[in-house]
Amino acid sequence: MGGRELVLTFKEFELLHFLMRNEGLVLSRDKLLEEVWGYDYEGETRTVDVHIRSLRQKLEDAADLIDTVRGVGYRIRSL
């Protein structure tokens, strides 16, 4: 990021924070919805995908730290 400030929405921040706290673990979309959006969230699991895409765009060169695990979910790679 070159020392630039990263401007995130609240949910983007929560999602990134949860991924970082669980570094290296593959987290399902359902688990991310449960932990980041809350137990009562009744939206689509695609919400996670949209937020991940937005995070990757904002992370620019660091975007490849977020892995998609096909058919399962996402993980943030260890540095």
C-alpha positions as CSV (number, residue, x, y, z in Angstrom):
1,M,0.0,0.0,0.0
2,G,3.1,2.2,0.1
3,G,2.1,3.8,3.4
4,R,-1.2,5.2,2.0
5,E,-4.2,5.2,4.2
6,L,-6.7,2.5,3.3
7,V,-10.3,3.6,3.4
8,L,-12.7,0.7,4.1
9,T,-16.4,0.5,4.9
10,F,-17.2,-0.9,8.3
11,K,-18.1,-4.4,7.0
12,E,-14.9,-4.4,4.8
13,F,-12.9,-3.7,7.9
14,E,-14.7,-6.3,10.0
15,L,-14.2,-8.9,7.2
16,L,-10.5,-8.1,6.8
17,H,-10.1,-8.2,10.6
18,F,-11.8,-11.6,10.9
19,L,-9.7,-13.0,8.1
20,M,-6.5,-11.7,9.7
21,R,-7.4,-13.1,13.1
22,N,-7.9,-16.5,11.4
23,E,-4.8,-16.3,9.2
24,G,-4.2,-19.4,7.2
25,L,-7.6,-21.0,8.0
26,V,-10.1,-21.5,5.2
27,L,-13.3,-19.9,6.3
28,S,-16.6,-20.8,4.6
29,R,-18.9,-18.1,3.3
30,D,-21.5,-19.2,5.9
31,K,-18.9,-18.8,8.7
32,L,-18.0,-15.4,7.5
33,L,-21.6,-14.4,7.3
34,E,-22.2,-15.7,10.8
35,E,-19.2,-14.0,12.3
36,V,-19.1,-10.7,10.4
37,W,-22.8,-10.1,9.5
38,G,-24.3,-11.8,12.6
39,Y,-26.4,-14.9,13.2
40,D,-29.6,-13.2,12.0
41,Y,-28.3,-12.1,8.6
42,E,-30.7,-13.4,6.0
43,G,-29.0,-12.2,2.9
44,E,-27.2,-14.0,0.2
45,T,-23.8,-15.7,0.7
46,R,-22.8,-13.7,-2.5
47,T,-22.6,-10.7,-0.1
48,V,-19.3,-12.1,1.1
49,D,-18.0,-12.4,-2.5
50,V,-18.9,-8.8,-3.2
51,H,-17.1,-7.6,-0.1
52,I,-14.0,-9.7,-0.9
53,R,-13.9,-8.3,-4.4
54,S,-14.1,-4.7,-3.0
55,L,-11.4,-5.5,-0.5
56,R,-9.1,-6.9,-3.1
57,Q,-9.5,-3.8,-5.3
58,K,-8.7,-1.5,-2.3
59,L,-5.7,-3.7,-1.2
60,E,-4.2,-3.4,-4.7
61,D,-0.8,-5.1,-4.6
62,A,-1.7,-7.0,-1.4
63,A,-4.9,-8.3,-2.9
64,D,-3.3,-11.7,-3.6
65,L,-3.0,-12.3,0.1
66,I,-6.7,-13.3,0.1
67,D,-7.1,-16.7,-1.5
68,T,-10.3,-18.1,-2.9
69,V,-10.7,-21.8,-2.0
70,R,-13.1,-23.0,-4.7
71,G,-16.3,-24.4,-3.4
72,V,-15.4,-23.6,0.2
73,G,-14.7,-19.9,1.0
74,Y,-11.7,-17.7,1.6
75,R,-8.5,-17.4,3.6
76,I,-5.8,-14.9,4.2
77,R,-2.4,-16.2,3.5
78,S,0.4,-16.0,6.1
79,L,3.0,-13.4,5.3
